[in-house]
Amino acid sequence: MKKIKEYFNNPKKVILSVIVLFVICGIVFFAGSAILNKVLIGKKEAKRIALADAGISADDVSKIWIDLDFDHGSFEYEVEFYSKGNEYEYTIDGKSGEIISKDTDYHKSAQDSLQNQQLQNNQQTQPSADNNTISLDSAKEKALQSAGLSETDITFTKTKLDRDDGILIYKIEFYSTQAEYEYEINATNGEVVSMETKAYHIDSNNSGNSDKYIGVDQAKSIAAEHAKIAENEIVFSKAKLENDDGRTVYEIEFYYEKIEYEYKIDAVSGAIIEYDFEQF
């Protein structure tokens, strides 16, 4: 013990010991880094893999972050970058370069572009009506007559001319405050080919008479007002009556600029039960 005290009372020996310790740690660190560099693909290769998969050149990237992480017993590169307002996130295996997971959040304009492209693709593959087929309005009327509803009682979610087993049919989907409806109408003679109805489970705690529901348009207005955005500037991706753990709610989702909004609104009172927004 006396020798140890004498050793630490000597400043030169203490400084020398600290220097030796730092040198050893440095050697261990650089040796470990050298081994990892030989085993792992490296950040540069991880970046190349992510950009290649996304179909984006390095010149189009505004910001990028690349981190090496050790997760689930293996090394992984977390690659996150922005391009033209869209956010991309990749997880890449540190050894093999395999893409473990990826996620993309699109800017509103990009989302609209994708929706327009999907619509164009649908229009290109969708058969066209001719003199031998009834009109879409007639098909909608047939479906509503079968359901015993009027157009003021429902909201259409799908109206499409399609071909099934060589027969032209109209696919008509809509919902009311009480149920969802799916119809297939023969496009030639107007007969109901098939129909499916799914009634909502109504909770007595908040339903009462279904006529008391505020309506999907009012729910959309409530969400837009809460988000402080003019409703005519919003592209709604979802506006639907749903059952949430026994409670009847309107689920409203939309994009605006760089933010995605999600709302759950009580179908009777119009109270905002839950809302969330995510910037990308």
Accessible surface in RSA format (square Angstrom, percent):
REM  Atomic radii and reference values for relative SASA: ProtOr
REM  Chains: A
REM  Algorithm: Lee & Richards
REM  Probe-radius: 1.40
REM  Slices: 20
REM RES _ NUM      All-atoms   Total-Side   Main-Chain    Non-polar    All polar
REM                ABS   REL    ABS   REL    ABS   REL    ABS   REL    ABS   REL
RES MET A   1   162.96  84.4 123.99  82.1  38.97  92.8 109.52  93.1  53.44  70.8
RES LYS A   2   154.60  75.4 147.69  90.6   6.91  16.5  93.44  84.1  61.16  65.1
RES LYS A   3   171.37  83.6 165.87 101.8   5.50  13.1 109.77  98.8  61.60  65.6
RES ILE A   4    96.62  55.0  94.35  70.3   2.27   5.5  96.62  69.6   0.00   0.0
RES LYS A   5   128.24  62.6 123.49  75.8   4.75  11.3  72.98  65.7  55.26  58.9
RES GLU A   6    97.57  56.0  88.11  66.7   9.46  22.5  40.37  78.1  57.20  46.7
RES TYR A   7    82.14  38.3  79.81  45.4   2.32   6.0  64.62  48.6  17.52  21.6
RES PHE A   8   131.98  66.0 113.92  70.6  18.06  47.0 113.92  69.1  18.06  51.7
RES ASN A   9   116.07  80.0  90.01  87.0  26.07  62.8  28.01  67.4  88.06  85.1
RES ASN A  10    52.53  36.2  48.76  47.1   3.76   9.1  11.06  26.6  41.47  40.1
RES PRO A  11    93.04  67.8  87.46  79.7   5.58  20.3  93.01  76.8   0.03   0.2
RES LYS A  12   165.94  81.0 159.57  97.9   6.37  15.2 104.80  94.3  61.13  65.1
RES LYS A  13    96.77  47.2  95.60  58.7   1.17   2.8  46.64  42.0  50.14  53.4
RES VAL A  14    43.67  28.7  43.19  39.1   0.48   1.2  43.67  37.9   0.01   0.0
RES ILE A  15   104.92  59.7 103.39  77.0   1.53   3.7 104.92  75.6   0.00   0.0
RES LEU A  16   111.40  62.0 110.16  78.8   1.24   3.1 111.18  78.1   0.22   0.6
RES SER A  17    42.45  35.9  33.00  44.0   9.46  21.8  32.68  69.6   9.77  13.7
RES VAL A  18    68.09  44.8  67.05  60.7   1.04   2.5  68.09  59.2   0.00   0.0
RES ILE A  19    93.09  53.0  91.63  68.3   1.47   3.5  93.04  67.0   0.05   0.1
RES VAL A  20    73.31  48.2  71.96  65.1   1.35   3.3  73.31  63.7   0.00   0.0
RES LEU A  21   108.68  60.5 107.40  76.8   1.28   3.2 108.52  76.2   0.16   0.4
RES PHE A  22   144.58  72.3 137.54  85.2   7.04  18.3 137.94  83.6   6.65  19.0
RES VAL A  23    80.67  53.1  73.24  66.3   7.43  17.9  79.84  69.4   0.83   2.3
RES ILE A  24    92.40  52.6  92.04  68.6   0.36   0.9  92.40  66.5   0.01   0.0
RES CYS A  25    69.55  52.6  62.76  70.0   6.79  15.9  25.66  65.0  43.88  47.3
RES GLY A  26    23.14  28.5   0.00   N/A  23.14  28.5  22.74  62.4   0.40   0.9
RES ILE A  27   111.87  63.7 105.36  78.5   6.51  15.7 110.02  79.2   1.85   5.0
RES VAL A  28    99.32  65.4  93.83  84.9   5.49  13.2  96.94  84.2   2.38   6.5
RES PHE A  29   131.41  65.7 122.81  76.1   8.60  22.4 130.32  79.0   1.09   3.1
RES PHE A  30   139.99  70.0 135.26  83.8   4.73  12.3 135.64  82.2   4.35  12.5
RES ALA A  31    49.48  45.5  39.26  60.6  10.22  23.2  48.20  67.9   1.28   3.4
RES GLY A  32    30.75  37.9   0.00   N/A  30.75  37.9  29.50  80.9   1.25   2.8
RES SER A  33    34.27  29.0  30.57  40.8   3.70   8.5  22.41  47.7  11.87  16.6
RES ALA A  34    47.77  43.9  41.42  63.9   6.35  14.4  46.79  65.9   0.98   2.6
RES ILE A  35   110.16  62.7 109.08  81.3   1.09   2.6 110.15  79.3   0.01   0.0
RES LEU A  36    59.44  33.1  59.33  42.4   0.11   0.3  59.42  41.7   0.02   0.0
RES ASN A  37   115.75  79.8  93.33  90.2  22.42  54.0  27.21  65.5  88.54  85.6
RES LYS A  38   182.96  89.3 145.38  89.2  37.58  89.5  94.33  84.9  88.63  94.4
RES VAL A  39    74.10  48.8  54.86  49.7  19.24  46.4  59.65  51.8  14.45  39.2
RES LEU A  40    13.46   7.5   3.55   2.5   9.91  24.9   4.05   2.8   9.41  25.3
RES ILE A  41    46.24  26.3  19.71  14.7  26.53  63.9  28.15  20.3  18.09  49.1
RES GLY A  42    25.58  31.5   0.00   N/A  25.58  31.5  25.58  70.2   0.00   0.0
RES LYS A  43   107.52  52.5 102.25  62.7   5.27  12.5  57.09  51.4  50.43  53.7
RES LYS A  44   183.51  89.5 174.12 106.8   9.39  22.4 121.69 109.5  61.83  65.9
RES GLU A  45    56.44  32.4  54.21  41.0   2.23   5.3  20.65  39.9  35.79  29.2
RES ALA A  46     0.00   0.0   0.00   0.0   0.00   0.0   0.00   0.0   0.00   0.0
RES LYS A  47    65.44  31.9  65.43  40.1   0.00   0.0  21.07  19.0  44.37  47.3
RES ARG A  48   133.61  56.1 128.21  65.4   5.40  12.9  69.87  95.5  63.74  38.6
RES ILE A  49    27.27  15.5  24.25  18.1   3.02   7.3  26.05  18.8   1.22   3.3
RES ALA A  50     0.00   0.0   0.00   0.0   0.00   0.0   0.00   0.0   0.00   0.0
RES LEU A  51    13.11   7.3  13.09   9.4   0.01   0.0  13.09   9.2   0.01   0.0
RES ALA A  52    66.32  61.0  36.85  56.9  29.48  67.1  47.56  67.0  18.77  49.7
RES ASP A  53    61.61  43.2  27.96  27.8  33.65  79.6  12.77  30.0  48.85  48.7
RES ALA A  54    28.63  26.3   0.18   0.3  28.46  64.7   7.85  11.1  20.79  55.1
RES GLY A  55    68.63  84.6   0.00   N/A  68.63  84.6  36.01  98.8  32.61  73.0
RES ILE A  56    25.48  14.5  14.35  10.7  11.13  26.8  18.03  13.0   7.44  20.2
RES SER A  57    60.37  51.0  47.36  63.2  13.01  30.0  49.31 105.0  11.06  15.5
RES ALA A  58    57.25  52.6  40.15  62.0  17.09  38.9  40.38  56.9  16.87  44.7
RES ASP A  59   140.33  98.3 106.65 106.1  33.69  79.7  34.20  80.5 106.13 105.8
RES ASP A  60    63.53  44.5  50.88  50.6  12.65  29.9   7.69  18.1  55.84  55.7
RES VAL A  61    26.93  17.7   6.82   6.2  20.11  48.5   7.19   6.2  19.74  53.5
RES SER A  62    85.22  72.0  48.07  64.2  37.15  85.6  50.17 106.8  35.05  49.1
RES LYS A  63   127.72  62.3 121.37  74.5   6.35  15.1  70.37  63.3  57.35  61.1
RES ILE A  64    55.46  31.6  33.05  24.6  22.40  54.0  33.05  23.8  22.40  60.8
RES TRP A  65   117.71  47.2 113.12  54.8   4.59  10.8  88.10  47.0  29.61  48.0
RES ILE A  66    30.27  17.2  17.91  13.3  12.36  29.8  17.91  12.9  12.36  33.5
RES ASP A  67    84.56  59.2  83.52  83.1   1.04   2.5  20.00  47.1  64.56  64.4
RES LEU A  68    65.05  36.2  35.84  25.6  29.22  73.4  35.84  25.2  29.22  78.6
RES ASP A  69    65.58  45.9  62.38  62.1   3.21   7.6  11.12  26.2  54.46  54.3
RES PHE A  70   120.21  60.1  97.40  60.3  22.82  59.4  97.40  59.0  22.82  65.3
RES ASP A  71    54.63  38.3  53.49  53.2   1.14   2.7   5.41  12.7  49.22  49.1
RES HIS A  72   166.40  90.9 122.00  84.8  44.40 113.6  94.52  97.4  71.88  83.6
RES GLY A  73    61.54  75.9   0.00   N/A  61.54  75.9  27.47  75.4  34.07  76.3
RES SER A  74    38.54  32.6  35.33  47.1   3.21   7.4  29.34  62.5   9.20  12.9
RES PHE A  75    53.34  26.7  51.96  32.2   1.37   3.6  51.96  31.5   1.37   3.9
RES GLU A  76    12.72   7.3  12.72   9.6   0.00   0.0   0.00   0.0  12.72  10.4
RES TYR A  77     7.19   3.4   7.19   4.1   0.00   0.0   0.79   0.6   6.40   7.9
RES GLU A  78    67.33  38.7  65.09  49.2   2.24   5.3  33.12  64.1  34.21  27.9
RES VAL A  79     1.75   1.2   0.01   0.0   1.74   4.2   0.22   0.2   1.53   4.2
RES GLU A  80    56.30  32.3  56.30  42.6   0.00   0.0   8.69  16.8  47.61  38.9
RES PHE A  81     0.00   0.0   0.00   0.0   0.00   0.0   0.00   0.0   0.00   0.0
RES TYR A  82    58.06  27.1  58.06  33.0   0.00   0.0  30.16  22.7  27.90  34.4
RES SER A  83     3.71   3.1   3.14   4.2   0.57   1.3   0.19   0.4   3.52   4.9
RES LYS A  84   165.78  80.9 129.98  79.8  35.80  85.2  94.84  85.4  70.94  75.6
RES GLY A  85    21.56  26.6   0.00   N/A  21.56  26.6  12.37  33.9   9.20  20.6
RES ASN A  86    14.53  10.0  14.53  14.0   0.00   0.0   0.00   0.0  14.53  14.0
RES GLU A  87    15.43   8.9  14.91  11.3   0.52   1.2   1.31   2.5  14.12  11.5
RES TYR A  88    22.86  10.7  22.86  13.0   0.00   0.0   8.33   6.3  14.54  17.9
RES GLU A  89    74.56  42.8  73.15  55.3   1.41   3.4  18.19  35.2  56.37  46.0
RES TYR A  90     8.95   4.2   5.93   3.4   3.02   7.9   1.78   1.3   7.17   8.8
RES THR A  91    19.60  13.9  19.48  19.7   0.12   0.3   5.82   7.8  13.78  20.8
RES ILE A  92     0.00   0.0   0.00   0.0   0.00   0.0   0.00   0.0   0.00   0.0
RES ASP A  93    30.74  21.5  30.74  30.6   0.00   0.0   1.11   2.6  29.63  29.6
RES GLY A  94     0.00   0.0   0.00   N/A   0.00   0.0   0.00   0.0   0.00   0.0
RES LYS A  95   127.75  62.3 111.64  68.5  16.11  38.3  54.71  49.2  73.04  77.8
RES SER A  96    82.42  69.6  42.60  56.9  39.82  91.7  50.76 108.1  31.66  44.4
RES GLY A  97     9.33  11.5   0.00   N/A   9.33  11.5   2.70   7.4   6.63  14.9
RES GLU A  98   116.68  67.0 107.68  81.5   9.00  21.4  38.23  73.9  78.45  64.1
RES ILE A  99    52.03  29.6  31.30  23.3  20.73  50.0  31.30  22.5  20.73  56.3
RES ILE A 100    85.74  48.8  55.33  41.2  30.42  73.3  59.62  42.9  26.12  70.9
RES SER A 101    58.66  49.6  50.94  68.0   7.71  17.8  43.30  92.2  15.35  21.5
RES LYS A 102   122.58  59.8  94.00  57.7  28.57  68.0  62.64  56.4  59.94  63.9
RES ASP A 103    78.38  54.9  72.60  72.3   5.78  13.7  25.91  61.0  52.46  52.3
RES THR A 104    43.76  31.1  24.26  24.6  19.50  46.5   7.16   9.6  36.60  55.3
RES ASP A 105    33.30  23.3  29.71  29.6   3.59   8.5   5.47  12.9  27.83  27.8
RES TYR A 106    74.25  34.7  69.96  39.8   4.29  11.2  34.84  26.2  39.42  48.6
RES HIS A 107    39.10  21.4  39.10  27.2   0.00   0.0  25.00  25.8  14.10  16.4
RES LYS A 108    38.43  18.7  38.43  23.6   0.00   0.0  10.64   9.6  27.79  29.6
RES SER A 109    70.52  59.6  60.56  80.8   9.95  22.9  46.73  99.5  23.78  33.3
RES ALA A 110    22.59  20.8  15.57  24.0   7.01  16.0  22.14  31.2   0.45   1.2
RES GLN A 111    35.30  19.7  35.30  25.8   0.00   0.0   1.26   2.7  34.04  25.8
RES ASP A 112    33.09  23.2  32.37  32.2   0.73   1.7  18.61  43.8  14.49  14.4
RES SER A 113    67.04  56.7  60.59  80.9   6.46  14.9  27.29  58.1  39.75  55.7
RES LEU A 114    72.76  40.5  72.32  51.7   0.44   1.1  72.65  51.0   0.11   0.3
RES GLN A 115    60.12  33.6  54.68  40.0   5.44  12.9  29.12  62.0  31.00  23.5
RES ASN A 116    80.91  55.8  80.34  77.6   0.57   1.4  15.78  38.0  65.13  62.9
RES GLN A 117    87.35  48.8  86.16  63.0   1.20   2.8  34.03  72.4  53.32  40.4
RES GLN A 118   109.37  61.2 107.84  78.8   1.53   3.6  34.31  73.0  75.05  56.9
RES LEU A 119    97.61  54.4  95.56  68.4   2.05   5.2  97.09  68.2   0.52   1.4
RES GLN A 120    87.90  49.2  86.80  63.4   1.10   2.6  21.39  45.5  66.51  50.4
RES ASN A 121    65.54  45.2  64.43  62.3   1.11   2.7  22.55  54.3  42.99  41.6
RES ASN A 122    68.81  47.5  68.62  66.3   0.19   0.4   5.34  12.9  63.47  61.3
RES GLN A 123   109.83  61.4  92.88  67.9  16.95  40.4  33.21  70.7  76.61  58.1
RES GLN A 124   141.41  79.1 104.01  76.0  37.39  89.0  42.93  91.4  98.48  74.7
RES THR A 125   111.30  79.2  81.77  82.9  29.52  70.4  75.95 102.0  35.35  53.4
RES GLN A 126    60.30  33.7  45.73  33.4  14.57  34.7   5.84  12.4  54.46  41.3
RES PRO A 127    28.02  20.4  12.67  11.6  15.34  55.8  25.24  20.8   2.77  17.2
RES SER A 128    93.41  78.9  75.68 101.0  17.74  40.9  47.92 102.0  45.50  63.7
RES ALA A 129    59.29  54.5  32.12  49.6  27.18  61.8  32.43  45.7  26.86  71.1
RES ASP A 130    81.24  56.9  62.44  62.2  18.80  44.4  43.05 101.3  38.19  38.1
RES ASN A 131   160.43 110.6 124.85 120.7  35.58  85.7  35.58  85.6 124.85 120.7
RES ASN A 132   113.64  78.4 101.17  97.8  12.47  30.0  26.05  62.7  87.59  84.7
RES THR A 133    20.89  14.9   2.28   2.3  18.61  44.3   3.82   5.1  17.06  25.8
RES ILE A 134    39.09  22.2  31.95  23.8   7.14  17.2  38.80  27.9   0.29   0.8
RES SER A 135    61.43  51.9  48.79  65.1  12.63  29.1  49.28 104.9  12.15  17.0
RES LEU A 136    64.75  36.1  60.58  43.3   4.18  10.5  60.58  42.5   4.18  11.2
RES ASP A 137   102.48  71.8  96.24  95.8   6.24  14.8  31.90  75.1  70.58  70.4
RES SER A 138    41.58  35.1  39.21  52.3   2.37   5.5  12.02  25.6  29.56  41.4
RES ALA A 139     0.00   0.0   0.00   0.0   0.00   0.0   0.00   0.0   0.00   0.0
RES LYS A 140    36.58  17.8  36.58  22.4   0.00   0.0   5.49   4.9  31.09  33.1
RES GLU A 141    98.65  56.6  95.95  72.6   2.70   6.4  31.46  60.8  67.20  54.9
RES LYS A 142    86.90  42.4  83.97  51.5   2.93   7.0  32.27  29.0  54.63  58.2
RES ALA A 143     0.00   0.0   0.00   0.0   0.00   0.0   0.00   0.0   0.00   0.0
RES LEU A 144    14.29   8.0  14.25  10.2   0.04   0.1  14.25  10.0   0.04   0.1
RES GLN A 145   116.62  65.2  90.66  66.3  25.96  61.8  44.39  94.5  72.23  54.8
RES SER A 146    60.73  51.3  21.02  28.1  39.70  91.5  18.46  39.3  42.26  59.2
RES ALA A 147    25.14  23.1   0.00   0.0  25.14  57.2   5.55   7.8  19.59  51.9
RES GLY A 148    64.37  79.4   0.00   N/A  64.37  79.4  36.15  99.2  28.22  63.2
RES LEU A 149    46.26  25.8  30.75  22.0  15.52  39.0  35.05  24.6  11.22  30.2
RES SER A 150    53.45  45.2  47.56  63.5   5.88  13.6  46.24  98.5   7.21  10.1
RES GLU A 151   101.35  58.2  91.20  69.0  10.15  24.2  32.44  62.7  68.91  56.3
RES THR A 152   132.03  93.9  94.38  95.7  37.65  89.7  88.81 119.3  43.22  65.3
RES ASP A 153    72.74  51.0  55.57  55.3  17.17  40.6  16.96  39.9  55.78  55.6
RES ILE A 154    18.53  10.5   0.36   0.3  18.17  43.8   3.28   2.4  15.25  41.4
RES THR A 155    50.76  36.1  47.17  47.8   3.59   8.6  36.54  49.1  14.22  21.5
RES PHE A 156    47.45  23.7  24.46  15.1  22.99  59.8  24.67  15.0  22.78  65.2
RES THR A 157    81.05  57.6  41.70  42.3  39.35  93.8  44.03  59.1  37.01  56.0
RES LYS A 158    76.06  37.1  68.51  42.0   7.55  18.0  39.26  35.3  36.80  39.2
RES THR A 159    50.44  35.9  26.21  26.6  24.23  57.8   2.97   4.0  47.47  71.8
RES LYS A 160    53.84  26.3  52.56  32.2   1.28   3.1  19.17  17.3  34.67  36.9
RES LEU A 161     8.60   4.8   7.25   5.2   1.35   3.4   7.25   5.1   1.35   3.6
RES ASP A 162    31.92  22.4  31.92  31.8   0.00   0.0   0.25   0.6  31.67  31.6
RES ARG A 163   131.85  55.4 109.68  55.9  22.17  52.8  42.46  58.0  89.40  54.2
RES ASP A 164    61.65  43.2  57.41  57.1   4.24  10.0  10.57  24.9  51.08  50.9
RES ASP A 165   139.64  97.8  98.15  97.7  41.50  98.1  39.05  91.9 100.60 100.3
RES GLY A 166    56.85  70.1   0.00   N/A  56.85  70.1  27.85  76.4  29.00  64.9
RES ILE A 167    89.30  50.8  86.65  64.6   2.65   6.4  89.30  64.3   0.00   0.0
RES LEU A 168    25.03  13.9  21.18  15.2   3.85   9.7  21.18  14.9   3.85  10.3
RES ILE A 169     3.00   1.7   3.00   2.2   0.00   0.0   3.00   2.2   0.00   0.0
RES TYR A 170     7.94   3.7   7.94   4.5   0.00   0.0   4.56   3.4   3.38   4.2
RES LYS A 171    55.88  27.3  55.88  34.3   0.00   0.0  12.86  11.6  43.02  45.8
RES ILE A 172     0.00   0.0   0.00   0.0   0.00   0.0   0.00   0.0   0.00   0.0
RES GLU A 173    44.65  25.6  44.65  33.8   0.00   0.0   3.10   6.0  41.56  33.9
RES PHE A 174     3.08   1.5   0.00   0.0   3.08   8.0   0.62   0.4   2.46   7.0
RES TYR A 175    10.66   5.0   9.94   5.7   0.72   1.9   9.88   7.4   0.78   1.0
RES SER A 176     9.98   8.4   6.51   8.7   3.47   8.0   8.41  17.9   1.57   2.2
RES THR A 177    43.86  31.2  43.27  43.9   0.59   1.4  31.03  41.7  12.82  19.4
RES GLN A 178   103.13  57.7 101.22  74.0   1.91   4.5  19.35  41.2  83.78  63.5
RES ALA A 179     4.90   4.5   4.90   7.6   0.00   0.0   4.90   6.9   0.00   0.0
RES GLU A 180    36.25  20.8  35.30  26.7   0.95   2.3  10.82  20.9  25.42  20.8
RES TYR A 181    26.83  12.5  25.62  14.6   1.20   3.1   6.87   5.2  19.95  24.6
RES GLU A 182    82.08  47.1  79.61  60.2   2.48   5.9  16.64  32.2  65.44  53.4
RES TYR A 183     3.63   1.7   0.00   0.0   3.63   9.5   0.74   0.6   2.89   3.6
RES GLU A 184    39.42  22.6  39.42  29.8   0.00   0.0   8.18  15.8  31.24  25.5
RES ILE A 185     0.00   0.0   0.00   0.0   0.00   0.0   0.00   0.0   0.00   0.0
RES ASN A 186    22.73  15.7  22.73  22.0   0.00   0.0   0.23   0.6  22.50  21.7
RES ALA A 187     0.00   0.0   0.00   0.0   0.00   0.0   0.00   0.0   0.00   0.0
RES THR A 188    83.09  59.1  68.80  69.8  14.29  34.0  50.12  67.3  32.97  49.8
RES ASN A 189    82.68  57.0  54.16  52.3  28.51  68.7  33.35  80.3  49.33  47.7
RES GLY A 190     4.21   5.2   0.00   N/A   4.21   5.2   0.98   2.7   3.24   7.2
RES GLU A 191   112.98  64.9 106.61  80.7   6.37  15.2  38.04  73.6  74.94  61.2
RES VAL A 192    63.32  41.7  36.11  32.7  27.21  65.6  36.11  31.4  27.21  73.8
RES VAL A 193    80.96  53.3  49.41  44.7  31.55  76.0  55.12  47.9  25.83  70.1
RES SER A 194    53.72  45.4  45.78  61.1   7.94  18.3  43.26  92.1  10.46  14.7
RES MET A 195    92.36  47.8  66.31  43.9  26.05  62.0  43.07  36.6  49.29  65.3
RES GLU A 196   111.03  63.7 106.61  80.7   4.42  10.5  35.26  68.2  75.77  61.9
RES THR A 197    64.76  46.1  35.13  35.6  29.64  70.6  32.72  43.9  32.05  48.4
RES LYS A 198   135.66  66.2 131.43  80.6   4.22  10.1  79.73  71.8  55.92  59.6
RES ALA A 199    78.43  72.1  55.42  85.5  23.01  52.3  55.42  78.0  23.01  61.0
RES TYR A 200    24.29  11.3  10.20   5.8  14.09  36.7  12.85   9.7  11.44  14.1
RES HIS A 201   121.69  66.5 110.60  76.9  11.08  28.4  78.29  80.7  43.39  50.5
RES ILE A 202    62.52  35.6  41.86  31.2  20.66  49.8  41.86  30.1  20.66  56.1
RES ASP A 203    28.36  19.9  26.68  26.6   1.69   4.0   3.48   8.2  24.88  24.8
RES SER A 204   102.69  86.8  74.86  99.9  27.83  64.1  51.10 108.8  51.59  72.3
RES ASN A 205   133.43  92.0  97.03  93.8  36.40  87.6  26.58  64.0 106.85 103.3
RES ASN A 206    23.34  16.1  12.21  11.8  11.13  26.8  22.92  55.2   0.42   0.4
RES SER A 207     5.12   4.3   3.44   4.6   1.68   3.9   0.74   1.6   4.39   6.1
RES GLY A 208    57.35  70.7   0.00   N/A  57.35  70.7  39.05 107.2  18.30  41.0
RES ASN A 209    82.31  56.8  70.60  68.2  11.70  28.2  22.75  54.7  59.56  57.6
RES SER A 210    15.75  13.3  11.28  15.0   4.47  10.3   4.94  10.5  10.80  15.1
RES ASP A 211   124.61  87.3  92.68  92.2  31.93  75.5  34.17  80.4  90.44  90.2
RES LYS A 212   133.78  65.3 116.23  71.3  17.55  41.8  71.71  64.5  62.07  66.1
RES TYR A 213    18.16   8.5   0.53   0.3  17.63  45.9   0.53   0.4  17.63  21.7
RES ILE A 214    47.86  27.2  20.96  15.6  26.90  64.8  28.94  20.8  18.92  51.3
RES GLY A 215    24.85  30.6   0.00   N/A  24.85  30.6  24.85  68.2   0.00   0.0
RES VAL A 216    20.15  13.3  16.38  14.8   3.77   9.1  16.38  14.2   3.77  10.2
RES ASP A 217    98.63  69.1  97.48  97.0   1.15   2.7  35.47  83.5  63.16  63.0
RES GLN A 218    89.10  49.8  85.33  62.4   3.77   9.0  19.27  41.0  69.83  53.0
RES ALA A 219     0.00   0.0   0.00   0.0   0.00   0.0   0.00   0.0   0.00   0.0
RES LYS A 220    44.67  21.8  44.67  27.4   0.00   0.0   1.84   1.7  42.82  45.6
RES SER A 221    40.69  34.4  37.32  49.8   3.37   7.8  21.52  45.8  19.18  26.9
RES ILE A 222    33.22  18.9  31.75  23.7   1.47   3.5  32.20  23.2   1.03   2.8
RES ALA A 223     0.00   0.0   0.00   0.0   0.00   0.0   0.00   0.0   0.00   0.0
RES ALA A 224     2.82   2.6   2.82   4.4   0.00   0.0   2.82   4.0   0.00   0.0
RES GLU A 225   138.27  79.4 122.51  92.7  15.76  37.5  50.72  98.1  87.55  71.5
RES HIS A 226    73.56  40.2  55.36  38.5  18.20  46.6  44.22  45.6  29.34  34.1
RES ALA A 227    18.94  17.4   0.00   0.0  18.94  43.1   6.46   9.1  12.48  33.1
RES LYS A 228   184.87  90.2 149.14  91.5  35.73  85.1 116.23 104.6  68.64  73.1
RES ILE A 229    19.06  10.8   6.66   5.0  12.40  29.9  12.45   9.0   6.61  17.9
RES ALA A 230    52.78  48.5  33.91  52.3  18.87  42.9  45.19  63.6   7.59  20.1
RES GLU A 231    66.95  38.4  56.60  42.8  10.35  24.6  27.34  52.9  39.61  32.3
RES ASN A 232   140.66  97.0  97.96  94.7  42.69 102.8  48.79 117.4  91.87  88.8
RES GLU A 233    90.29  51.8  75.78  57.3  14.51  34.5  34.58  66.9  55.71  45.5
RES ILE A 234    16.70   9.5   0.00   0.0  16.70  40.3   0.20   0.1  16.50  44.8
RES VAL A 235    53.89  35.5  50.49  45.7   3.39   8.2  53.76  46.7   0.13   0.3
RES PHE A 236    47.29  23.7  20.55  12.7  26.73  69.6  20.55  12.5  26.73  76.5
RES SER A 237    54.27  45.9  18.57  24.8  35.71  82.3  21.57  45.9  32.70  45.8
RES LYS A 238    66.08  32.2  57.95  35.6   8.13  19.4  37.43  33.7  28.65  30.5
RES ALA A 239    26.65  24.5  11.06  17.1  15.58  35.4  11.06  15.6  15.58  41.3
RES LYS A 240    60.33  29.4  60.33  37.0   0.00   0.0  17.09  15.4  43.24  46.1
RES LEU A 241     1.12   0.6   1.12   0.8   0.00   0.0   1.12   0.8   0.00   0.0
RES GLU A 242    43.18  24.8  42.66  32.3   0.52   1.2   5.85  11.3  37.33  30.5
RES ASN A 243    57.35  39.5  31.65  30.6  25.70  61.9  16.69  40.2  40.66  39.3
RES ASP A 244    39.29  27.5  34.31  34.2   4.98  11.8   3.07   7.2  36.22  36.1
RES ASP A 245   148.30 103.9 104.30 103.8  43.99 104.0  42.90 101.0 105.39 105.1
RES GLY A 246    19.89  24.5   0.00   N/A  19.89  24.5  16.06  44.1   3.84   8.6
RES ARG A 247    94.97  39.9  94.97  48.4   0.00   0.0  27.99  38.2  66.98  40.6
RES THR A 248     1.33   0.9   1.33   1.3   0.00   0.0   1.21   1.6   0.12   0.2
RES VAL A 249     0.36   0.2   0.36   0.3   0.00   0.0   0.36   0.3   0.00   0.0
RES TYR A 250     3.80   1.8   3.80   2.2   0.00   0.0   1.82   1.4   1.98   2.4
RES GLU A 251    30.38  17.4  30.38  23.0   0.00   0.0   4.64   9.0  25.74  21.0
RES ILE A 252     0.00   0.0   0.00   0.0   0.00   0.0   0.00   0.0   0.00   0.0
RES GLU A 253    44.33  25.5  44.33  33.5   0.00   0.0   2.18   4.2  42.15  34.4
RES PHE A 254     0.12   0.1   0.00   0.0   0.12   0.3   0.00   0.0   0.12   0.3
RES TYR A 255    33.41  15.6  33.41  19.0   0.00   0.0   8.75   6.6  24.67  30.4
RES TYR A 256    49.82  23.3  49.66  28.3   0.16   0.4  25.37  19.1  24.46  30.1
RES GLU A 257   103.88  59.6 101.23  76.6   2.65   6.3  32.63  63.1  71.25  58.2
RES LYS A 258    97.91  47.8  97.33  59.7   0.58   1.4  42.61  38.4  55.30  58.9
RES ILE A 259    42.61  24.2  42.61  31.7   0.00   0.0  42.61  30.7   0.00   0.0
RES GLU A 260    36.01  20.7  34.70  26.3   1.31   3.1   1.58   3.1  34.44  28.1
RES TYR A 261    24.19  11.3  24.19  13.8   0.00   0.0  10.43   7.8  13.76  17.0
RES GLU A 262    72.26  41.5  71.05  53.8   1.21   2.9  14.24  27.5  58.02  47.4
RES TYR A 263     6.57   3.1   2.56   1.5   4.02  10.4   1.26   0.9   5.31   6.6
RES LYS A 264    50.01  24.4  49.91  30.6   0.10   0.2  22.47  20.2  27.54  29.3
RES ILE A 265     0.00   0.0   0.00   0.0   0.00   0.0   0.00   0.0   0.00   0.0
RES ASP A 266     3.73   2.6   3.73   3.7   0.00   0.0   0.09   0.2   3.64   3.6
RES ALA A 267     0.00   0.0   0.00   0.0   0.00   0.0   0.00   0.0   0.00   0.0
RES VAL A 268    43.37  28.5  33.63  30.4   9.74  23.5  33.63  29.2   9.74  26.4
RES SER A 269    80.58  68.1  43.39  57.9  37.19  85.7  48.46 103.2  32.12  45.0
RES GLY A 270     9.67  11.9   0.00   N/A   9.67  11.9   3.09   8.5   6.58  14.7
RES ALA A 271    51.75  47.6  41.69  64.3  10.06  22.9  51.72  72.8   0.02   0.1
RES ILE A 272    54.22  30.9  25.51  19.0  28.71  69.2  25.51  18.4  28.71  77.9
RES ILE A 273    61.02  34.7  29.36  21.9  31.66  76.3  34.60  24.9  26.42  71.7
RES GLU A 274    94.61  54.3  88.29  66.8   6.32  15.1  31.21  60.4  63.40  51.8
RES TYR A 275   110.49  51.6  88.76  50.5  21.73  56.5  45.87  34.5  64.62  79.7
RES ASP A 276    82.20  57.6  79.60  79.2   2.60   6.2  20.09  47.3  62.11  61.9
RES PHE A 277   117.28  58.7 102.08  63.2  15.19  39.5 103.14  62.5  14.14  40.5
RES GLU A 278    91.46  52.5  87.87  66.5   3.59   8.5  32.76  63.4  58.70  47.9
RES GLN A 279   126.37  70.7 104.55  76.4  21.82  52.0  25.02  53.2 101.35  76.9
RES PHE A 280     9.16   4.6   2.58   1.6   6.58  17.1   4.57   2.8   4.59  13.1
END  Absolute sums over single chains surface
CHAIN  1 A    17658.3      14468.7       3189.6       9299.6       8358.7
END  Absolute sums over all chains
TOTAL         17658.3      14468.7       3189.6       9299.6       8358.7
